[in-house]
Amino acid sequence: MTLRLSPRRLRTAFTCAAALALTPAAPAGAQEEPKISIIRDAEIEQLLRDYTAPVFKAAGIHSGAARIILVGDRSFNAFVADGQKIFVNVGALIDAKTPNEIIGVLAHESGHIAGGHLARARQEITKATILSIAGMLASAGAIYASHSAMRRSDGPIGIDSGGLAGIVLAPQEAVKRSFLSYQRGQEQAADRAAVKFLTASHQSAKGMLEVFGRFANDALFKTEAIDPYLISHPLPTERISILEQAAKQSPYFDATDPPALQARHDLMRAKLIGYMGAPGELARRYPISDNSLPARYARTIADNRFGRLEQALREADELVAAQPNNPYFWELKGQIMLEAGRATPAIAPLRKAVALAPANAAPIRVLLGHALVASENPAYTNEAISVLQNAAQRDEDSAEAYEFLSMAYFRKGDNAKAQLAAAEGLFVAGKYVEARTQAARAQAQFKEGAPGWLKADDILTYRPPGSSE
């Protein structure tokens, strides 16, 4: 269990994000750059990969190029951004009662990817910007002509300050309506594509219909007085009507989720509640009388979270006994020990978790590497380097893998590789100035043209998009 929350700014990720969100964006206005918390967890990431595999295949999306990223937000939402990345709020995972509901959401976002909507949205934004500027210039010409006519006349000609404002705003309003119309078209296209992908993969669109139905019910009281041409998504009732008609035409409309997949979904929801839920919510969802595996999972995580260490360890042992081949129960046991300062005892259960988990479960490998380094036993240094190198290769976005790898190299006395790993970790975390400082120190210790020298040079020469450096 390596659920991690890491606040960070994602400038690129939010380019056009509002246009491709599952739910309508907030009204436009002066807003700060959005901040989101990214969550890393091997169990949840693997489950979502399994959810998307048949959908991606039906959509023609390369599973190696697309990624699903968990966002630490309790609202029900998902969006596509930054190329082929699907961002999913943990609130959607918690609220979805069945795998099919989340699969429907992922199918909708896959419709955006398959349709190339993000790239087209950027083109529309550029087009809208050009049209807006042209419109304002034309308005400025109209205002100048009006003022000239007023100066030549003996009196007012019916254009006051309000009328002049209308001349300026009219072209901008037309551009906005045109772009929002384009967005609504994208959402409808993504809905149609989602039903197509679900049908092709022999899955039901019922979950997707239920999710959008809840959105429709929540939005009913909000949309009565809204101009339908000033929203980014189709009107809820209209959207549901069209979607329902398409969904019910599928021969797989009444298909249900496999019990094993539902069981994994229930464990995922329990894990998130154990980590993020308030004590009252935890007690309400998983009362002591509930002895199911998800309830015990949630309580074990919560007991560790609230400092009930020995109780959490006993419960973790019970989970392992119930499912000895579940890598994530072994992971949880190791994490509890590691967080309690028991790094050496944590190594055995984490090794077991790595052995049982899929090869791409990088967060578990990072946790094992952390334990090996934290044990301060020189005998584990080479193993720590091997484990963390493997994790970093499989997951280039793991700043933690590089951080602990740097520590392991320092312990071995290899300062050049230690500083290079530190630079790579800082780079992944978006701390580019600090990364360049470490990269310069590392590069000075490598022979020019060597692999380490070239990696350091990549960091030194990189400039983030929009940077004035």
C-alpha positions in Angstrom: 0.0 0.0 0.0 1.8 3.1 -1.2 -0.9 5.7 -1.5 1.0 8.9 -1.9 -0.3 12.5 -2.2 2.1 14.9 -3.8 0.9 18.5 -4.4 2.3 20.0 -7.5 1.5 22.5 -10.2 0.7 21.0 -13.6 0.7 23.8 -16.1 0.8 21.6 -19.2 -1.7 19.1 -17.9 -4.4 21.7 -17.5 -4.1 23.0 -21.1 -7.6 22.7 -22.5 -8.6 20.5 -19.5 -11.9 22.3 -18.9 -12.9 21.6 -22.5 -12.5 17.9 -22.0 -13.7 17.4 -18.5 -16.4 14.9 -17.6 -18.4 17.6 -15.9 -18.7 21.3 -16.8 -16.1 23.6 -15.7 -16.7 26.4 -13.2 -17.7 29.8 -14.7 -14.8 31.6 -16.2 -13.2 34.3 -14.3 -10.0 35.4 -12.7 -8.7 32.1 -11.2 -5.4 31.0 -9.8 -3.4 28.4 -11.6 -5.0 25.1 -10.6 -3.2 22.9 -8.1 -3.8 19.2 -7.8 -2.5 16.4 -5.7 -1.4 13.3 -7.6 -1.9 10.0 -5.9 0.3 7.0 -6.6 -0.9 3.5 -5.7 0.1 0.3 -7.4 -3.1 -1.5 -6.7 -5.4 1.2 -8.0 -3.3 1.9 -11.0 -3.3 -1.8 -12.0 -7.0 -2.0 -11.6 -7.6 1.0 -13.8 -5.2 -0.4 -16.4 -7.3 -3.6 -16.4 -10.5 -1.4 -16.8 -9.1 0.4 -19.8 -7.4 -2.4 -21.6 -10.4 -3.6 -23.6 -11.6 -0.1 -24.1 -8.3 1.1 -25.4 -8.1 -1.9 -27.7 -11.5 -1.1 -29.2 -10.6 2.6 -29.5 -7.2 1.9 -31.2 -5.4 3.6 -28.4 -1.9 2.3 -27.6 -2.0 1.3 -24.0 1.7 2.1 -23.6 1.2 5.7 -24.7 -1.9 6.5 -22.7 -1.8 6.9 -18.9 -4.3 7.2 -16.1 -3.4 9.5 -13.3 -5.2 9.7 -9.9 -6.1 13.1 -8.6 -6.6 13.6 -4.8 -10.0 15.3 -5.2 -13.2 14.0 -3.7 -15.5 15.4 -6.4 -16.8 13.0 -9.1 -14.9 14.0 -12.3 -12.4 13.0 -14.9 -10.7 14.8 -17.8 -8.2 14.3 -20.6 -5.1 16.6 -20.7 -1.4 16.7 -21.6 -1.6 14.4 -24.7 -3.0 11.0 -23.9 -3.4 11.3 -20.1 -6.7 10.6 -18.4 -7.0 12.2 -15.0 -9.5 10.6 -12.6 -10.6 12.1 -9.3 -10.5 9.6 -6.4 -14.0 10.9 -5.6 -15.2 9.2 -8.8 -13.6 5.9 -7.7 -15.1 6.2 -4.2 -18.6 7.1 -5.4 -18.8 4.5 -8.2 -20.5 1.4 -6.9 -19.5 -0.9 -9.8 -16.6 -1.2 -12.1 -18.9 -0.6 -15.0 -19.5 3.0 -13.8 -15.8 3.8 -13.9 -15.3 1.9 -17.1 -18.0 4.0 -18.7 -16.3 7.2 -17.5 -12.9 6.0 -18.9 -14.6 5.0 -22.2 -15.9 8.6 -22.5 -12.5 10.1 -21.9 -11.1 7.5 -24.4 -13.5 9.0 -26.9 -11.8 12.3 -26.5 -8.4 10.7 -27.0 -9.4 8.7 -30.0 -11.1 11.7 -31.6 -8.0 13.9 -31.2 -10.2 16.4 -29.3 -7.3 17.9 -27.3 -5.3 18.9 -30.3 -8.4 20.2 -32.1 -9.4 22.1 -29.0 -6.0 23.9 -29.1 -6.6 24.8 -32.7 -10.1 26.1 -31.8 -8.6 28.2 -29.0 -6.1 29.7 -31.4 -8.8 30.3 -34.0 -11.0 31.9 -31.3 -8.2 34.1 -30.2 -7.6 35.4 -33.7 -11.3 36.0 -34.3 -11.6 37.8 -31.0 -8.7 40.1 -31.8 -10.1 40.7 -35.2 -13.5 41.4 -33.8 -12.1 43.9 -31.2 -10.2 45.7 -34.0 -13.3 45.9 -36.0 -15.2 47.2 -33.0 -12.5 49.8 -32.4 -13.0 51.0 -36.0 -16.8 51.2 -35.4 -16.3 53.2 -32.2 -13.9 55.6 -34.0 -16.4 56.1 -36.8 -19.2 56.7 -34.3 -17.2 59.3 -32.4 -16.3 61.1 -35.7 -20.0 61.2 -36.7 -20.9 62.6 -33.3 -18.2 65.3 -33.7 -19.6 66.3 -37.1 -23.2 66.4 -35.9 -24.9 69.1 -33.8 -26.2 66.6 -31.2 -26.1 63.0 -30.0 -26.9 60.2 -32.6 -28.1 57.5 -30.2 -24.8 55.8 -29.3 -24.1 56.2 -25.6 -21.4 54.5 -23.5 -23.6 51.4 -23.1 -24.0 51.1 -26.8 -20.2 51.5 -27.3 -19.6 48.6 -24.8 -22.0 46.5 -26.7 -20.1 47.1 -29.9 -16.9 45.9 -28.2 -18.4 42.9 -26.5 -20.5 41.6 -29.4 -17.7 39.9 -31.4 -16.2 38.4 -28.2 -19.6 37.0 -27.2 -20.0 35.5 -30.7 -16.6 33.9 -30.5 -17.4 32.5 -27.0 -20.6 31.0 -28.2 -18.9 29.4 -31.2 -16.2 27.8 -29.1 -18.7 26.5 -26.5 -20.8 25.0 -29.4 -17.6 23.2 -30.5 -17.1 21.9 -27.0 -20.6 20.6 -26.8 -20.0 18.8 -30.1 -16.9 17.2 -28.7 -18.8 15.9 -25.6 -21.5 14.4 -27.7 -18.9 12.8 -30.0 -17.1 11.3 -26.9 -20.4 9.9 -25.6 -21.1 8.2 -28.9 -17.6 6.8 -29.1 -17.8 5.5 -25.6 -20.9 3.5 -26.4 -19.2 2.1 -29.5 -16.1 1.1 -27.5 -18.1 -0.6 -24.8 -20.2 -2.5 -27.2 -17.1 -3.6 -29.2 -15.5 -4.9 -25.9 -18.8 -6.7 -25.0 -19.4 -4.4 -22.0 -22.5 -2.5 -21.0 -23.0 1.3 -21.2 -25.5 1.1 -18.3 -22.9 2.3 -15.8 -22.0 5.3 -17.9 -25.7 6.1 -18.3 -26.2 5.9 -14.5 -23.3 8.2 -13.9 -24.5 10.8 -16.3 -28.0 10.3 -14.9 -26.8 11.4 -11.5 -25.1 14.4 -13.0 -28.4 15.2 -14.7 -30.4 15.0 -11.5 -27.9 17.2 -9.6 -28.0 19.8 -12.4 -31.7 20.0 -13.0 -32.2 22.9 -10.6 -29.2 24.7 -12.0 -30.0 24.6 -15.7 -33.6 26.0 -15.8 -32.4 29.6 -16.3 -29.2 28.9 -18.1 -28.7 29.8 -21.8 -28.0 26.5 -23.5 -25.6 28.2 -25.8 -23.4 29.4 -22.9 -22.5 26.1 -21.4 -19.6 23.7 -22.4 -21.6 20.5 -22.1 -24.9 19.4 -23.6 -28.0 20.0 -21.4 -28.3 17.1 -19.0 -31.7 15.9 -20.1 -30.9 16.1 -23.7 -27.6 14.3 -23.2 -29.2 11.5 -21.2 -32.0 11.0 -23.8 -29.5 10.6 -26.6 -27.1 8.4 -24.6 -29.9 6.1 -23.3 -31.2 5.5 -26.8 -27.7 4.5 -28.0 -26.9 2.5 -24.9 -30.0 0.4 -25.0 -29.4 -0.6 -28.6 -26.3 -2.6 -27.5 -26.8 -6.3 -27.1 -24.6 -6.1 -24.0 -26.7 -3.5 -22.2 -27.6 -6.0 -19.4 -24.1 -7.4 -19.1 -22.7 -7.3 -15.5 -19.2 -7.1 -14.1 -17.4 -10.3 -13.3 -17.5 -11.0 -9.5 -13.7 -11.0 -9.2 -13.5 -7.6 -10.8 -16.3 -6.3 -8.4 -14.3 -7.6 -5.5 -11.2 -5.7 -6.5 -13.3 -2.6 -7.1 -14.7 -2.9 -3.5 -11.2 -3.2 -2.1 -10.1 -0.1 -4.0 -13.0 1.9 -2.6 -12.2 0.6 0.9 -8.5 1.6 0.6 -9.4 5.1 -0.5 -11.9 5.6 2.4 -9.4 4.1 4.9 -6.8 6.7 3.7 -8.9 9.7 3.0 -12.2 9.3 4.9 -13.0 11.1 8.2 -13.6 8.8 11.2 -17.4 9.3 10.9 -17.5 8.4 7.3 -15.4 5.3 7.9 -17.7 4.1 10.7 -20.7 4.8 8.6 -19.5 2.9 5.5 -17.7 0.1 7.4 -19.2 -0.4 10.8 -17.5 -2.8 13.3 -20.3 -5.3 12.6 -19.1 -5.5 9.0 -16.5 -8.3 8.8 -16.1 -8.3 5.0 -12.7 -8.1 3.5 -13.1 -4.5 2.2 -14.3 -3.4 5.7 -11.3 -5.0 7.4 -9.0 -3.4 4.7 -10.4 0.0 5.4 -10.1 -0.3 9.1 -6.5 -1.6 9.0 -5.5 1.4 6.9 -7.3 3.8 9.2 -5.9 2.2 12.4 -2.4 2.8 11.0 -3.3 6.3 9.8 -4.6 7.3 13.3 -1.6 5.8 15.2 -3.1 2.5 16.4 0.1 0.6 15.3 -0.1 -2.7 17.0 -3.8 -3.1 16.1 -3.0 -2.3 12.5 -0.2 -4.9 12.4 -2.5 -7.6 13.8 -5.2 -6.7 11.2 -2.6 -6.7 8.4 -1.5 -10.2 9.4 -5.2 -11.3 9.3 -5.6 -9.8 5.8 -2.4 -11.7 4.6 -3.8 -14.9 6.1 -7.1 -14.4 4.3 -5.4 -13.8 0.9 -1.7 -14.9 1.1 -1.2 -14.3 -2.6 -2.5 -10.7 -2.6 0.6 -8.5 -3.1 -1.2 -5.4 -1.8 -1.9 -6.9 1.7 1.8 -7.8 2.0 2.6 -4.2 0.8 0.4 -2.8 3.5 2.1 -4.8 6.2 5.5 -3.7 5.0 4.4 -0.1 4.8 3.0 -0.1 8.3 6.3 -1.3 9.6 8.3 1.1 7.6 6.3 4.1 8.7 6.7 3.0 12.3 10.5 3.1 11.9 10.9 -0.7 11.6 12.7 -0.6 8.3 14.5 -3.9 8.6 11.4 -6.0 9.5 9.5 -4.3 6.6 11.9 -5.7 4.0 10.6 -9.3 4.0 6.9 -8.5 3.4 7.8 -5.9 0.8 10.0 -8.4 -1.0 7.0 -10.7 -1.0 4.8 -8.0 -2.3 7.2 -7.3 -5.2 7.4 -11.0 -6.0 3.6 -11.3 -6.2 2.8 -8.0 -7.9 2.7 -7.3 -11.6 6.1 -6.3 -13.0 4.9 -2.7 -13.6 4.0 -2.1 -10.0 6.7 0.5 -9.6 5.3 2.1 -6.4 5.9 -1.2 -4.5 9.4 -1.4 -5.7 10.0 2.2 -4.5 8.7 1.2 -1.1 11.0 -1.8 -0.9 14.0 0.4 -2.0 13.0 2.9 0.7 13.1 0.1 3.3 16.4 -1.2 2.1 18.0 2.3 2.3 16.3 3.1 5.6 17.7 0.0 7.2 21.1 1.6 7.1 22.6 -1.9 6.5 25.4 -1.7 3.9 24.7 -5.3 2.9 21.4 -4.1 1.3 22.9 -1.2 -0.7 23.4 -3.0 -4.0 19.9 -4.6 -3.7 18.5 -1.1 -3.1 20.2 0.3 -6.2 19.0 -2.6 -8.3 15.4 -2.3 -7.1 15.2 1.5 -7.4 16.8 1.5 -10.8 14.2 -0.9 -11.9 11.4 1.2 -10.5 12.8 4.4 -12.1 13.0 2.7 -15.5 9.4 1.5 -15.3 8.1 4.8 -13.9 10.0 7.8 -15.0 7.6 10.1 -13.1 8.6 8.7 -9.7 10.6 11.4 -7.9 10.8 9.2 -4.8 12.6 6.4 -6.8 15.3 8.8 -7.7 15.5 10.3 -4.2 16.1 7.0 -2.5 18.4 5.9 -5.4 20.5 9.0 -4.7 20.8 8.0 -1.0 21.9 4.5 -2.0 24.6 5.7 -4.3 25.9 8.1 -1.7 26.0 5.2 0.8 28.1 3.3 -1.8 30.4 6.3 -2.3 29.4 7.0 -5.9 28.9 10.7 -5.6 28.5 11.4 -9.4 25.6 8.9 -9.7 24.2 10.1 -6.4 24.0 13.7 -7.6 22.7 12.7 -11.0 19.9 10.7 -9.4 19.1 13.7 -7.1 19.0 15.9 -10.2 16.6 13.5 -11.9 14.3 13.4 -8.9 14.2 17.2 -8.7 13.5 17.4 -12.4 10.6 15.0 -12.2 9.2 17.0 -9.3 9.3 20.1 -11.4 12.1 21.8 -9.4 14.1 22.7 -12.5 16.5 25.3 -10.9 17.5 22.9 -8.2 17.7 20.1 -10.7 20.2 22.0 -12.8 22.4 22.8 -9.8 22.7 19.1 -9.0 23.1 18.1 -12.7 26.0 20.6 -13.1 27.7 19.0 -10.1 27.1 15.5 -11.4 28.2 16.4 -15.0 31.5 17.7 -13.8 32.3 14.2 -12.5 31.5 12.3 -15.6 33.6 12.0 -18.8 32.2 14.1 -21.5 29.9 12.1 -23.7 29.4 9.3 -21.2 25.8 8.2 -20.4 25.8 10.1 -17.1 27.2 13.2 -18.7 24.5 13.2 -21.4 21.7 12.7 -18.8 23.0 15.6 -16.8 23.2 17.7 -20.0 19.6 16.9 -20.9 18.6 18.5 -17.5 20.9 21.4 -17.9 19.6 22.3 -21.4 15.9 21.7 -20.7 13.6 24.7 -20.4 9.9 24.2 -19.5 7.3 25.4 -21.9 6.5 29.1 -21.5 9.7 29.7 -19.6 11.4 33.1 -20.0 14.8 31.7 -19.2 
